[in-house]
Every structure is written in structure tokens, then in C-alpha cells.
């Protein structure tokens, strides 16, 4: 309770004439001085021990009325509250405001404003006043509590701040100035702010509810085809610190500055940390060490006309995600090989680059890979084999391409064997000549030379894919095969495969030793009428057969896992249907001593493919715009 010897008038302590902040604050200090007890210190260093007067009953103390008898007064608030002091304090508070980190924001993101609590700043005060530290309380002489002057503030500024942060419980009332101040609207926030600490500060504003919902929406990382179980980076998050490179909107793996300083990227062993092709780098892209490989073969029959769309071929609907590597082999390819490669690049889009392309007559082989994986490939090598010497145009033979990806070596072979129903022996000779004549690898070292054979090129690589037009037919004649096709086979092709020449020879071990083929659940890919789904209706009446095949072999058991093996019935520009296979291949870490490709790819083809996609999209939008404008009723 205030002393009875004090006399004063209602709110006469507020300055009315001085225009500067120093003058107003100096007069306010004089008006707040208590009558009995020791005077407060001038340096603001220690707390006062005198009782605290409520802000609404402040009186001007003069030498004439210090000993007069106290009279009851009725304080009257000013007709117009002065807000200049709050504005000046607000500016100072913003300078000292400390922004919370993202980890503190996570704990307070869902907080909702509740009723005012004694000892805390009232919600009617500005945000900067709430951030000012609360005054400390100490026991008074009568057992009560009194508020101390705010520490860290000197002179009259500390006295003015203390007036606004008096304890409500110690005086038994509400400060009049705080109750009379109207609530100030919070500043508008930019929805593109990187830190959500300012959003949390504005969560009491109804206009900021949209931003608050935006902050609470979780940012889920899309599943990357680089690895089905790749975890989210532990460094991903929101932080306003300049010393952090964390970002919640980047899908790239973060690179630490200390790793850039310490890693040499020159040499490394299989388990060394910091090697470009080592285990650590492999785990960043493939946590499960499995790479997705797409392998396809197609006999184009030398047709100049290309399909209008290759999405069904390269991006089948059965696959939810695109693959990491695309290898396409073509037999009897079109005359314009560059146009064919451009169409492949256009279909795959800018996420892929052509690592290598080779040709042997009308045999084409193209290797596309994700553009962020080209740094982990060795130099690409190729070799060819001709099986028909007398032919001026090299239509029969084999083309092989090999390279090392991390520590796993790959060999891809596309072949076109001798045609004819009964020429099984000639096809066996083509196979034997191919495995002996392909001179691979040359400069890239063998990953396991102790298990390699100079007589078989397929034993010198970890993973081998052999695909092409092998020309093996279904025996028994056209009538027997058509009788089986008229049955409702569904996906069970065992009756047809019982007549397959290649399946019979592989069981004997005369061809493709150590190779496997995924289960066949599609109809024979040869021979169709052009542009139709009917088998050969000409006078030759060729027997429908599985001539186009994809087989694989791995040096380590179960390294290759087939996922999908099918054909593309929608592409009818040739008498063959394209056949493709999706595989999951296990990759191992390697050494950095191999000759690297250093990110080399066909840049010119990449640019042409992007321009083609842009031009196609513009044409589609123009056609859609013309269609909308031609309608009778349009909705804008």
C-alpha cells in the first residue's frame, strides 16, 4: 500500500510539455519516486526496497506537500493516450530481439495464445515489449513482493521500461497505460520467408492463418529412383543461421565444407572413406546398392518411319519410376541413326544424357544414364563382330559396349543372328564367334581377372546383358502354333515355350552358358503385318516366334533381379514388336585408379532433345488454345 504522506493529482506525472524522449522520461522518473525510504540509485544498478505504487495513482511529490495529510483521489485517464513512448520502445525492442532457431520453432509451432498470466507481458502490448526481459521480484520489508528495475538498461530508459513491466499482483490492479493502449496490428509477413520463426510470432493474427497452415504442412521428399529406400538427409531442415547450408527445398545431398577440404578424389581402396567410387559415395546415391537398368531390343526392319511416340517403349506404364540406366539395341535400324538417337533423348528428357552410342552397319546401341551419375562411370569401350562376311551391308553380327560403374563392370551386347526356321546350327556358330572375337575390355582393368577366360568375353565382366534378334523360332509349324494361340492363354505361355528352339538349346548348354532369361508372359514378337496386330498373312505364312530376347548373366549369384519382362504391342511400324526388360542390379564400390569418363556425354544431342521437347509443348499449347477458341461457349 502506498504511504499516507503522499499527495498528488491524477496522472500529473505524465509529461505534457517536453517534446524529446529524454525530457519525458526524466519527468516520469521524478513522478514515480516514492516518499519514504532511501532514494533510488542514479546508476540503475541495484533494486529498490520501497513499496511500489500503482501506475494509476502516481503523484507529483513536492517539498510543500511531503508532510501533508493524504487525501483520497480519483484518478482520471488522459483523454488521448500518448503512444510515442511505446513507439520508441518498440524500435529498441526490435533491435535487441533474438530470433529463435528452427529447433525452437518446432517446439512452439503449435502453441496457441492463451489467457494472460500474471508476471507476463499483456497481449495489448506490442511484440517488442513482450520480448523485453521480465523484472525480478524480491521480498519487501513487510513480507510482500516488489518489482526491481530492469537490469541491463541504464538511466532514465531503465526506469521507463520498469513502469511498463510492473507486477500486477504486487499492486493488486491493472496498469492503466497498458489497458488503455489499443492493440497494434502485426506487420504483414512475406509467404516466401525462409524461416518460420516470424510466422510463429504472427500466429495470433487471423490474417496470418494461411501462413500458419503453410508452415505446419509437412514437406515430404519425393521418392528418388536413385534408390528406393534412400533416407532423407539428416541435414535437411529450416535454419536462418548463416553458418548452415541446410535447406528444406533441395533434393540434392548436402556437401560438407570439411569433406571438400579433406577429400582428394584421386585414389582410394574399396572401403576407404573419401574415394570418388568408394563405399561412402555409393551409399549417398544407392543406400541399398541396387541400380535400376532398362534393357530393350527392337528390329526396326529398316523402316524410315519412326513411331510418333516412344513413351510406351521407354517409359512403360507398369513402371512407377524411371530407371537409372537405359540401354537400347536396334537391328536393321533406320537410315538416319542420328534421328533415332535424338528421338530417344527427346523421350527421356533433360534428366538423362547419352553416355555412349555405337553402330555396326545397321546395328545400333545407345546407352543413356542419369546425368548426375555420369561422374561414376569409367571410359566406355566398344567392339564389333561380323558374322556374314559376304554381305556388303553389315546386317548380321554383334556389337558390344562395356564400362565400369563404381566398382561393377557392365557388358551390353546386341546381336542379329542368322535367320531361318531350321538354321539352328548357324545361330550357334554366330554365338561362339561373338564370345571369342569381342575384344573387351581394353584400357579399363578387369574387376576380377582370376575368374576371367580369354575364350569367353562374358566371363570378364560382373554383369552381362545380351539382347537382340536371335532368330530362334517356334518349331512345329504354323498350324500348331496358331492352334495354341487360339486358346485363352492369358499370361501362361508354357505351351508355346515348349516349342521354343532357344529354350531347348539353353537347357542343353550349347548356347548362352551361364545365362538366364526372365519368365515370358507376352505373345510372340514376330512376325506381324505392318500397322496391324495380325501375324504374317502373306504367302510365306511365317510362324509366330520369340525371336527378340533379353538374357543376362552375373559373376556373383543373384546380383541381377528381373522386375519386368514384356513387349510393346502399341508400336506397329515394324514386323517385330520391341521387347524390354527392367532389372535391379547390385553395385559394389570400386577404386579410383580406373580411367574415368569425367562426365563426358553427347552435349549436342542433349541440347537438340531439349529444344524438341520445348517445341512439342508449344505446339500442344497452341493446339489446345485453338480448340478452346473455336468452341461456342468459352469459360475464362
N, C-alpha and C positions, 0 to 999 in steps of 0.2 A: 504494500500500500504506500502511496506517496506520503511524504512528510506534510504535517498540518501547517507548517510555517511557510509553505509556498503559496504565492499569489500569482495570478496570471490571467490572461484573456484568451478567448478561443482561437487557437491556431495562429496566435500572433508571432509564433516562432518562425513561420514560413517567410522567407524574404519576398518583398514586394517591389523593391526599387532597384536593386542591383541587377545588372544585365549579364554580367560574366558569371561563369560557373564557380570561380573561386570565391566571389563575393557571396553568392547564395549559399554555398556550402559552409562558409565561415560563419554566417549568421545562424545557420541551422545548428552548428555546433554550440553556439552560445545559448540558443534556446533550449537545448536538450541537457544542459548542465544541471545536476541535482544539487539541492541546497545544503543538506548536512553531509558530513563526511569529508574525507580528504579530496582535494581536487584531482581530476584525472591528469595523467602524464601527457605532456605535449608531444612526445615522440611516438605515441601509439603502441608502445612496446608491451605494456602489461595490462591485465584486465582490471576493470573497476570492481569495487566491492560494495558500492552503494546500491540501494534499491533502484529498480528500473521503472521508469514512468511510461505509461501507455502513450502511444503516439498521438492519440486523440486528445489528451489532456496536457499537452506541452504548454508551458507558460514562460513568459519572459521574466527573468529574475533580475531585479534592480536593487541597488543598495537601499532604496527607500522602503521597499515592501518585503524585505527578507525577514523582518521580525514581526510583520503584521499577522493578524489572525486570518486563518484560511477561510475563504468563503466558498460555498458551493457554486459551481459554474455549470453552464450547459454549453458544451462545445458545438459550434456551428461549422459545417464544412464549407469550404470556399465554393462560390457559385460556379467557378470554372477551374477544374483541376489543372495544375501545371504539369505538363508531361515532358518538359525539357530535360529534367533530371533523369527520367527513365531512358530518354533517347541517348543521352551521353553515357549513361552506364551500360546501355545495350551495346554501344560501339566498343567500349572497353572489354565487355564480356566476350564479344566475338573474337577479339584479338587473342584472348587467353584460352579460348575454347580448344579442348583436345578431342580430336576425332577418334572414335573407337575403331579398333581393328575389326576384320571380318569375323574373327572367332568370338569377340564380344557381341557382335551384332547377331550372331546365330542364337545366342542365349537370350537376347532381348527382342528378337524379331516379332514374336507373337505376343508381346506384352500389350495390354490394353490400358488406357488411362482409367484409374480408379478414383475414389473419393480422396480429398486432401487429407494428409496425415499430419498430425502436429509435429513440428520440427522440420518439416519440408517446405519448400517454396510453394506458394499458392499458384494454382493454374492460371490466375489472372495476370500474373507477372509474365514478362517476356521470356523467351527461351534463354537469352543470355543471362538473365538474373537467376534462373534455375541452376545454371552451371556454376554460379559463384559458391564457394565453399560455405557450409552452414557454420554459424557461430558456436563456439564451445560454451558449455554451461558449467557453472561452478556453484558450490554451496555457499549461500549467503550467511550473514551473521544470525538471521532468525530461522535457519534451517531450510529456507526456501531456495530457489534457484534463480540465477540472474545470468543474462547473456553477456558474453565478452565481446570486445571489439574484434573485428575480423583481422586475423593475422595476415601478414604479407602486404597490407595496404598501409601507407604512411599518411600522416597529417589529416587534413580535413576529408580526404577521399575515403579513408577507412571509417570515419565517423558517419558519413552519409550512407555508406553501404550497410553499416550496422543498424541504422534506423529501419531499413527495409527488411532486415532479416531477424528482427526480434522474435523471441519465442512467444507464441500465442498463449501457451499455458502459463507462463510466468506472470503475465499481466491480466489474465482472465478475460481477454477481449480480443477483438479483431482489429488489426491496424486499419485505420480509416483510409489512408492513402492507397493501400493495396486493394481495399474493397471498392474504392471509387474509380480506380483505373479501368478503362474498358479493355477487353481482350484484344490483343493485336493480331491480325491475320498473319499466318506464317508465309514466308516467301515462296513463290511458285518454284517447283523443282523441275529440272530437266529430266525427262524419262530416259535419256541416254547416259545418265551418270554412271560411272564405273563402280562407285562404292555405294552400298545400301545403308550406310550409317546415317546419312542425311534423310533417307526415306523413313527410317525408323523414327527419327525426330519429328517427322511430319505426320505420323500415323493418327494423330488426333484430329486432323483436318479432314472434313468429309470430302473435299475436293481431291484429296490425295489417296483415296481408297483404291483407285485404279492402279496407282503406282505400288501401293502396298500389296495388292494381289499379284502384281508383276514380280515383285521381289520374292514372294512366297512360292511362285511357280518353280518347281524343280527343273534344272537344266540337265536333261538326260542325254548322254552321249550315244550317238548312233553306233550300232554295231559295225565294226570295220571288217572288211573282207581280208585284211592282213592277218587276222587271227580270230576265230570265233569266240574265244574266251579271253580276249585281251582286256586286262583290268584298266579302270580309269586311272590316270596318272595321279599319284598322291600329292603332286604339287599343284593340281588344278584347284582353283578357288578364287575368291574375290579378296583383294587386298589393295589398299590405297598407298602402301609403302613403296617408295622409290627403289628400295633395295631388293625388291622381289620382282620376278618375271612371271608370276602366276597369272593365269587368265582362264576364266570360265568359258570363254567363247572360242578357244583354239583346240583343234583336234590333233595338233602336232605334239609329239612327245617333247617335253621341255629339255633343254640342254643346259646343264650347269656350267657356270663360268670356270669352276675349278677343273672340270673334265676337259674343257677346251685347252686349258693351260697345261695339263699334265699328260694328255694322251698324244702319242706320236703318230699313230695310224700308219706306221711303216712296217713293223714286223710284230708277230705275236704267235703264240702257240695255241693249241686247241682250247685250253682253259684259261688263257691269260686275260686279265681284265684290261680293257682299253684297246684291244685289237679290232680293226675295222670289220673283219669277218669272224670275230670271236663269239663266245657264248653270250656275253653281255649284250652286244649289238643284235644278235639273233633274237634274244629274249624280248627286246624292245619292240620288234616287229611281229614276231611269231612266238608268243608265250608257250603254245603247245607244240611248236616246231613242226607245224604242218602247213604246207603251201598248197593253194588250190590251182590246179592245172587243167586247162581246156585243150583237148586234142581233137582235131577234126580232119576228115579226108573227103574229097569230092572229085569225081571225074566229070569235068565240065563238057566233055565231048567236043571241045574246040569251038563252042558257040561264042559268037561275038556279043550276043545279047546277055547282059547280066541281070540278075533279079532286081526288081525295083527296091526291094528292102531286104536287108540281111539280118534283121533283128531276130527272126526265128532261128537262124543258123548260129549266130554268135551269142545271142542273149536269149536262150530258151526260157519259156515261161515257168518251167519246173524249177529253175534255179532262182532263189530269192536274192542272191548276191552275185555280183560279177566276180570273175575269177582273177587270180593274181597274175596268171601267165596264159597266153593264148598262142597255140601253135597250130597252123593251118597248112595242110599239104594238098596240092592240086595236081591232078593228072589230066593230060590233054587240055591244058589251060587255054584261056582266050589269047588272042593275038596281042592284045595290049596288056602286058603284065603290069605296067605302072598304074593303069586304071584300076586293075583288080586290087592292088595294094592300097590305092587311095580309097577305094570303097571300104576296105577293112578298117582303115584308120578313121574314116568318117563315121562308121557304125560304132566303133569302140569309144570314140570321143577323146577329149583332151586329157583324160586320166591315164591314157596308155600311150606308149611310144613304141615304134618298131625297132627292136633291138638289132635284128638282123634279117636279111632276106637273101635267098639264093635261088638259082634256077639251073636246070639241066635240060636243055631243049624245051619241052612243054611241061616239064615237071617244076612246080613252084613250091617253095617252102618259106613261110613267113613266121617270125617269132615276135610277138608283142608282149610287153611286160608293163606293169605299173611303173609310172615314171619315177616314183620315189624309191624304187628297188633297183634301179639301173646301176647304182654305185656298188652293189654287192655281187656283180657279175664279172667273170673273167673275160678275156678276149674270146670272141666267138670264132670257131673254126668250122670249115665245111669241106666236104669231099663228095665226089660223084663216081658212079659206076655205070657203064653202058653194057647192056646185055644183048643188044641186037646191033651187031657191027655193020651189017649191010645196009641199014636204014640211013638215009640222008637226014631225016628228021628224027631226033632222039626222042622217041615216044615210049620206049621201054628201057627201064634201068632203075637206078636208085640214087637218092640224094640225101646225104646225112649232114646234120648240124649238131655241134657239141659245144658246151661251155660248162663252167663251174659256177654254181650259185651258193654263196657262203662256202661250206665245205663239202657240198654234194655235187657230183658231176652228173650231167644230163646228156643223153644222146637221143636225138629225134631223127628217124629215118622214114622217108616216104618213098614207096616203090610202085612200079607198074609192071606186073609180071606178064608172062606170055598168056595170050587169050586162047580160048578154045575149050570145048567141053571135055575132051579126052586128053588134053595135054598136061597131065599132072606131072609127069617126069620133067618136062621143060621148066615148069614152075619151080620144081625142087632144085634144078640146076641154077636158076636165077637167084634163089635164096643162098645157095652155097657160094656162088661167085660174089655176092654182095658182102657177106660177112668176112670174106678173105681180102677183098680189094679195097674196102673203105679204110683209108689211112688216117685214122683218128685215134687219139689226139696227137698233135704235133708239138706245139710250144707249151701248152698247158699241161702240167705234170699230172700223172695218173694218181688218183687218190688212194689206190691200193694196188700197187704193181705186183704184189706177191700173189694175187688172185686173178691176174690177167693172163690171157692167152694170145699169142701172136697170130693164131689161126682164126680167131673169132673176135671181131670188133665189139660185140655186145658184152664181152666179159671185162672190158677195160673201163666201164662206167658203172656208177652206182645205180642210176635209174635210166632205163631204156624204154622208149616208146616207138613201136614200129607200126605204121599205118599206111594205107594206100589201097589201090585196086589190085588185089591179089589174084583176081580172076578165077578163084576156085568156085565150082558150080555145085548145084544140087543134082545128084545122079538119079536115075530112074525115069527120065523123060518128062516131057511137058504135061502129058496127061496125068501122070501120077502126082505131080506137084500141084496141078490145078484141082485135083480131087481133094487134096489136103487143104488147100486154100478155101475151098467152098465150105468147109466145116467152120463152125464157130470156135476159132482157136483162142480168141481173147489175147492174153499175154503169154500163153503156153505154146512155145514154138518147138517143143521137143520132137514132134513128129517130123517137122521139116529138118531140124538139125540132125536127125538120124540119117538123112541123105546127104549131108554136107561133106564135101571132099576135104576141106581144110580141117574140120574137127577130127575126121578119121586119121589124117596124116599126123596131126599133132599128138594123138594118142599113141601112134606108132613110134614117135620120136624122130621122124625123118625131116621135120621142118620146125623151126621156131623152138629149139630146145631151151627149156627153162622158162618159156614164155607162158603167160596166161591171158585169157580173154574174159571180159565181163559177161555175165549172162545176157543172152539175146532175148528181148521181149518185143521186137518190132518185125514187121514184114520184110521180105527180101527187098533190097535196094536196087536191084537190076532185074529185068530191063523194062522201062516204061516208054509209052508213046509220048512224044513231046507235047507238053502242055496238058496232059491227061493223067488220070490215076489208073489207067488200064495197062496191063502188061503187053508185051510185044504182040501186036496184031498184024504184022507184016507176014509175008510168005515164009520168012525164015523161022517164025514161031520159036524164038529163043526161050529157053527155060528160065523162069524167075530164079534168081540165086542171090546168095550173100557174098557178093564179090568185094564189097567195100568193108574193110575190117580195121579194128584197132586192137593191138595186142601190146602187152607190157611185160617187163622183166626187171626185178630189183636184186641188187647184190646182197642186201640184207633182207631177211624174211619179214614180210608184212610191212614193208616200207611204203608200198603203193596200195591205196584202198580205193576201189572204184565206187563212185557215188551214183552216176547216171550214165546209161549207155543206150542211145536211141538214134533215130534218123529224123530228117526234116521233110515230111510229106508235102509241105506247102511250097517248096521250091521245085518248079517243074520245067525249068529251062533246059534240062539235060535228060538223057535216058537213065541217068543214075540219080539217086537221092543222096544228099550229103549225110554222112554218119559222123557222130561226135561222141565223145566220152568226157565225163567230169571225174577228176581224180583228186584225192588228197595224198600228198607225197610228204614223207618225213624228211626234214632237212637237218643237217648236222653242222656245227661250227667248223670253221676252216682256218687256214693260215693266210697271212697277208703277203707271203712271198710269191704268190702266183701273179702272172701278168694280168692286171686289171683292165677292164674296158673303160674305166674312168668316166662313166656317164655318157658314153658315146651312143648316139641314136640318129635316125634319119630325121633331121630337123626340117628339111624342105617338105617331106611328106607330112610331117606333123602340122605345119602351117597350112598346107593345102586342105587337109582334113578339117581343120577348124573353120576355114573360110567356107568350105562346103556346108558345114552344119549351120553356120550363120545364114548363108544364102537360103538354105532349105527352110529355116524357121521364118525368115522374112516372107518367103513365098507362101507359107502356110498362113501367116497372119493376114497377108494381103487377100488371099482367097477367102478367109473367114470374114474379113471386113466387107468384101464384095458381096458375099452371100447374105450378110446381115442388112446391107443397104438395099438389096433387091427385094426384100420382103415388104409386104404391105404395111404391117404394123411393127414398129421397132420400139424397143424399150431402152431408153438411155439411162 
